[in-house]
Amino acid sequence: MTTSWTITNTKRAVDTGLVTEVDYIIHYAKDGHQVRRVGTVTLTGDANNPSFISYENLNEQTVLAWVQAALGSATINELSTSASNEIDALVAEIASRNEADGLPW
């Protein structure tokens, strides 16, 4: 199964640029079928921390790392397992169909 992540939005404090919330989508693809998981994580941080990255200097990889850390490996594994099971069920359901739509030409 292939997995890809997309950050779709961030919420930040205007005065400091501190990102406090991130929206994301995880796309899973397997056997020609796809499912996705959409979510939001809340982040905490401190604009006075020496490792603070200003909003203008953020990139998707950095924010994605924050999202994955906030979710944790157990949750990420659960999401992946759920997506894989959903695709497997869809493939099995399609294989068991006794009718199909379409045109012969």
C-alpha contacts under 8 A as a table, 3 or more apart, distances in Angstrom:
res1	aa1	res2	aa2	distance
1	M	28	Y	6.65
1	M	29	A	5.59
1	M	30	K	4.66
1	M	31	D	7.84
1	M	84	S	7.39
2	T	28	Y	5.66
2	T	29	A	5.19
2	T	30	K	6.53
3	T	26	I	6.86
3	T	27	H	5.62
3	T	28	Y	4.64
3	T	29	A	6.58
4	S	26	I	5.75
4	S	27	H	5.16
4	S	28	Y	6.67
5	W	24	Y	7.10
5	W	25	I	5.81
5	W	26	I	4.56
5	W	27	H	6.27
5	W	64	L	7.73
6	T	24	Y	5.60
6	T	25	I	5.23
6	T	26	I	6.49
6	T	64	L	7.91
7	I	10	T	7.94
7	I	22	V	7.21
7	I	23	D	6.03
7	I	24	Y	4.42
7	I	25	I	6.53
7	I	60	E	6.72
7	I	63	V	7.69
7	I	64	L	6.84
8	T	22	V	7.67
8	T	23	D	5.45
8	T	24	Y	5.34
8	T	25	I	7.14
9	N	22	V	5.81
9	N	23	D	5.11
9	N	24	Y	7.21
10	T	19	V	6.57
10	T	20	T	7.52
10	T	21	E	5.64
10	T	22	V	4.48
10	T	23	D	6.32
11	K	19	V	5.72
11	K	20	T	5.71
11	K	21	E	4.97
11	K	22	V	6.38
12	R	17	G	5.57
12	R	18	L	5.24
12	R	19	V	4.12
12	R	20	T	5.39
12	R	21	E	7.02
13	A	16	T	5.66
13	A	17	G	5.12
13	A	18	L	5.34
13	A	19	V	6.60
13	A	20	T	7.32
14	V	17	G	5.36
14	V	18	L	7.73
16	T	47	A	6.31
17	G	47	A	7.70
17	G	54	S	6.15
17	G	55	Y	5.09
18	L	45	G	7.11
18	L	46	D	7.27
18	L	47	A	6.00
18	L	54	S	7.40
18	L	55	Y	6.90
19	V	22	V	7.62
19	V	43	L	6.95
19	V	44	T	7.93
19	V	45	G	7.91
19	V	55	Y	7.45
20	T	42	T	5.75
20	T	43	L	4.74
20	T	44	T	6.08
20	T	45	G	7.72
21	E	40	T	6.86
21	E	41	V	5.68
21	E	42	T	4.45
21	E	43	L	5.59
22	V	40	T	5.50
22	V	41	V	5.44
22	V	42	T	6.62
22	V	43	L	7.66
22	V	63	V	7.94
22	V	67	V	7.18
23	D	38	V	7.56
23	D	39	G	5.76
23	D	40	T	4.32
23	D	41	V	6.66
24	Y	38	V	5.85
24	Y	39	G	5.47
24	Y	40	T	6.20
25	I	36	R	6.65
25	I	37	R	5.62
25	I	38	V	4.46
25	I	39	G	6.45
26	I	36	R	5.40
26	I	37	R	5.12
26	I	38	V	6.47
27	H	34	Q	7.01
27	H	35	V	6.08
27	H	36	R	4.46
27	H	37	R	6.70
28	Y	34	Q	5.53
28	Y	35	V	5.39
28	Y	36	R	5.88
28	Y	80	S	7.70
28	Y	83	A	6.72
28	Y	84	S	7.79
29	A	32	G	6.63
29	A	33	H	5.57
29	A	34	Q	4.35
29	A	35	V	6.66
30	K	33	H	5.40
30	K	34	Q	6.46
30	K	84	S	7.58
30	K	87	I	6.98
31	D	91	V	7.98
33	H	87	I	6.57
33	H	91	V	7.98
34	Q	87	I	7.03
35	V	83	A	6.42
35	V	86	E	7.76
35	V	87	I	7.11
36	R	83	A	7.43
37	R	79	L	7.60
41	V	67	V	6.51
41	V	70	A	6.88
41	V	71	L	7.47
42	T	70	A	7.90
43	L	66	W	7.91
43	L	70	A	7.32
45	G	49	N	7.98
46	D	49	N	5.40
46	D	52	F	7.08
47	A	52	F	5.74
48	N	52	F	6.86
49	N	52	F	5.28
53	I	57	N	6.34
53	I	58	L	6.54
54	S	57	N	5.40
54	S	58	L	6.68
55	Y	58	L	5.42
58	L	62	T	6.55
58	L	63	V	7.13
59	N	62	T	5.55
59	N	63	V	6.51
60	E	63	V	5.18
60	E	64	L	5.84
61	Q	64	L	5.01
61	Q	65	A	6.14
62	T	65	A	5.16
62	T	66	W	6.48
63	V	66	W	5.02
63	V	67	V	6.29
64	L	67	V	4.99
64	L	68	Q	6.15
65	A	68	Q	5.16
65	A	69	A	6.06
66	W	69	A	5.11
66	W	70	A	6.06
67	V	70	A	5.06
67	V	71	L	6.17
68	Q	71	L	5.10
68	Q	72	G	5.96
68	Q	73	S	7.50
68	Q	76	I	7.51
69	A	72	G	5.09
69	A	73	S	7.65
71	L	74	A	7.88
71	L	75	T	5.83
71	L	76	I	6.56
72	G	75	T	5.63
72	G	76	I	6.33
73	S	76	I	4.99
73	S	77	N	5.99
74	A	77	N	5.16
74	A	78	E	6.20
75	T	78	E	4.97
75	T	79	L	6.15
76	I	79	L	5.14
76	I	80	S	6.21
77	N	80	S	5.04
77	N	81	T	6.06
78	E	81	T	5.11
78	E	82	S	6.02
79	L	82	S	5.13
79	L	83	A	6.13
80	S	83	A	5.12
80	S	84	S	6.11
81	T	84	S	5.08
81	T	85	N	6.10
82	S	85	N	5.14
82	S	86	E	6.11
83	A	86	E	5.02
83	A	87	I	6.23
84	S	87	I	5.20
84	S	88	D	6.13
85	N	88	D	5.01
85	N	89	A	6.10
86	E	89	A	5.16
86	E	90	L	6.24
87	I	90	L	4.99
87	I	91	V	6.14
88	D	91	V	5.13
88	D	92	A	6.15
89	A	92	A	5.09
89	A	93	E	6.04
90	L	93	E	5.04
90	L	94	I	6.13
91	V	94	I	5.17
91	V	95	A	6.12
92	A	95	A	5.06
92	A	96	S	6.22
93	E	96	S	5.21
93	E	97	R	6.48
94	I	97	R	5.40
97	R	100	A	7.41
